[in-house]
């Protein structure tokens, strides 16, 4: 079972902590040293800082994608995921699990 994580945005960085122990699991520096607004969604960990949005891999902090949101300024911003993103992510995970099982069976 995967470790449950808590995500913290602070000084241009997103930090993932083990929710049971508080141990730092990873930290990803984004931009500058400003406030980082963070939310965890089925799509990934979304973080906004300095007017730019990042989508991070929840388990590693690797940047999946980044959008500079050109022309919108650099002020504080809020972020949320779509209401149906959970169903989409579950379907994608199921597809990956089935592909991995098929590959493992083919390799035996």
N, C-alpha and C positions, 0 to 999 in steps of 0.2 A: 504494500500500500504506500502511496506517495505521501511525503511529509506535507502537512498543511502549513501554508506560509502566510505571513502577514507582510504586506508591502508598505514601505514608508518612503515618502518623497521628502527630501531635505537637501538644500544647498546644491541644486542642479544634479542630484543623484537619486536613483531609486535603490533602496536596500530591501532585500528579502530576509525575513527572520523566521526561524522555526517557531510556529505558534505554541508549541508545548514547552520549549526551553528558552526562547529568545535568542538562540544562537544565530549569528549572521551566516546565511547560506550563500549569498552573492550580493554584489553591489555593482551597479552600472552607472557610470558618469555620463550625463547627457550634454548639457550646455550650461556654461556660466556657473553662478553660485546663487541663483534665485530660487524662489519657492517652486516646488514641483507638485502639481495636482495629479493624483494617482487613483486609478480604479482598476479592479480586477474584473474581467468579463470572460465569457466563454471564448472570445476572440483572442485574448491575451491580456497582458497588463498594459493598460493605456496610461501614458504619462504626458502631461503638457508642461512645458517650461519655456520661458522667453518667447512665447507666441508660436511654438512649434510642437507638434504631437509625435510621439513615438509609440510603437507597439512592440512590447518586449515578450520574449518567450518566458512563461511563468516559472519554469523549473531552472533556467540558467541565466536569465537576464539578457540574453543575446537580443540585439535589435532585429526584429523581423522586418519592420518598415519604418519610414520616417517621412513626414510631410511638413514642409516649412510654413504652410498656411500663408503663402505670400499675399501681401496686401491687406492683411487683417491686423497688423500691429503686434506689439509685444506685451500687452497687458495681461492681467490674470484671466484665466479661462477655466471653464468647468468641462467635465467630460463624463459621458455615460455610454453604455453599450446598448444595442437594440434589444427589444424584448424577446425576439425569437432567436437570438444568438446562441442560447443554450441548446436548443434543438438542433441547430446547424452544427455546432461543435460536437454534440453527441453523435450525430450521424457521421461526421468526418472521423471521429475516433473509432467508431464501429467499422468503418471502411478500412482504416489503417490496420486495425486488429485482425480483420478477416484476411487482408492481403498478407500480413506477416504470418498468420497461421497457414495460409496456402503455400507461401514460400518455404516455410519450415517443413511442411508435408512433402513438397516436391524435392527438397534436399535430402530427405531420409531414404 
